[in-house]
Amino acid sequence: LLGLGGPPPAIELSFNAAAIGYLVILLCFWIGTLNVFVTSLPMTGVISMAFATLTAQYILDVPGELSFTFSQSVILTVGAIDQLLLREKGFTYFIVAASQLPLYVFFFFEMTQCSSVLAMMGGHTLYDTYLAILPFCQYYIVTSYETSSKKQKLV
């Protein structure tokens, strides 16, 4: 919000260059984000889901002040659904579920401390940093586990 000078704008369908640029940025954000959290869909499905998400945000007329909440709701919902639809719920399922637990701590701090303590760090800095690092940590943990499991099977 600091870089934007306030909350992000609501989605606007027009030929205004700023509105088109904002839609392109949102589309890229949703394609990248959904591609990470929805592992059961091919890229064409992810792109369709990104367009559906933008359409829902436009139809619901989500105000700029609630765009972060809308985004987090979509991310957590599609991630949870994707995990629940897995046929085999093994170690990967556990890691993804366990990695979501710290988000509740961040939710608490954002609700109670964001205007005082966390505002000095940019508000959502801890939460956003965690979400940015999380997929890489999950990938490392799961691939390390799978590699060690394969080595044990060979011995």
N, C-alpha and C positions, 0 to 999 in steps of 0.2 A: 504494500500500500504506500510505502514511503516513496518508491519510485514513480508510482502512478499519481501521486498527489491526492489520493483519496481512494475510495472503493472503485473496483473495475466497472466499466459501463455495462449496462444490460445489453443483450444481443439486439442488434438493429439490422433489419433487412433493407439495405439501400445500396445505391451505387457510390456512396460516399467512400473515399479512399480509406479513411480511418476505420469505418465499419467493416469493409472488406478485409483489411489487414487484421483486425481483431478476430474475425471469423476464421481466417487462415491460421492464425496463432492458436486459437481454440481447437481447431480441427487437428492440427499437428500435436497439440498437447494430448487430446483424447486418443488419437491413434497410438501414440507412444505409450501412454499410461495404460490403456486397455490391453495393448499387446503384452505388457508385463503381467497384468493381473488376471487376464483371461487366457489361460494356456490351452484351453480346449477348442478354441476357434482358429481357423486359418486366417490369414491376413485380410481376405475379402470380408469375412465375418466381423473382424475387428473394425474395419473401415465402416461397414454398415452400422455397427453398434455406435461408433463415434458420431456418425450423422444422426442416428436415433437419439443420442444423448443431447446433441445440440438442438435438435427439434423439440425434445421435451423441455429443455431449458427455455426455449423461445415460447412454446405454447403455455408453459406455466408462468411465463413472464417473471422469471426469477430476478429480483432486484440485485444490483451490483453488490450491495452489502451482504447478501446471502449466497453469492456465487461460490465462496469457499465452502460453505456448509453443503451446498448442492453437490459440489465436486467430491467432497469427502463421502457424502452419502452414496453417490454412484460408485465410487472406488471400493468402498467397504462392502457394498451390496453385491456388485458383480464379482468381486474377489471371493466372497463367502459362497455365492452360488456356484462359482467355478470349482471351488474346493469340495463342496458338498456333492457335486456331480461326478467326482472322480470315482472310478470303479474300485481301484485299489487305494486304500487309505493307509499308507505306510509312513516311513520316516519323513518324507517331503510334506505330507499332510500335517504331521506333528509340528515341524519347523515353522510352517506358514502360520499355523494356529498360535503357536507360542510367540512368534514375533509380533503378533497383533496385540498382545497383552500390554506392552509399554504404551501403546496409543491411549489407553484409558488413563494412565498417569498424565500424559500430555494434555488430554482433554480436560482433566481436572485443573491443571495449572493454567491452561488457557482461559477457562471460565472464571477462575478466582484470582489469578495473578497477572494476567496479560496486560492490564492497564497500568500496573505498577512495576513489578520486577522485570517481566519479560519484554515490556515495551522498550526498555533501554537497549535490548538486543534485537529489536526489529519485530517483536510480537510473536510471530509463528516460527522463529528461527529454529528452536529445538525440534519442533514437530516436523518442519519441512526438511531439516537436515536428516532426521531419522528416516523419513520416507524416501529421501534421495539415496541414502546409503543402504537401506533395507534390502532391496532386490539383489545387490551385489553380495551382501552378507549371506542371504539365503542361498544364493547360487554357490558360493564358496563352501558353506557348511554341507549342503546336499551333495555336491560333487566330491568333496573330501570323504564323506561317509560312503558314497557309492564306490569310490575308488578303493577305499580300505576294505569294503565288503567283498569286492571282486578279488582283491589280493588274498583275502582269507579263504575264499572258495577255491582258489588255485592251489593253495598249500595243503 
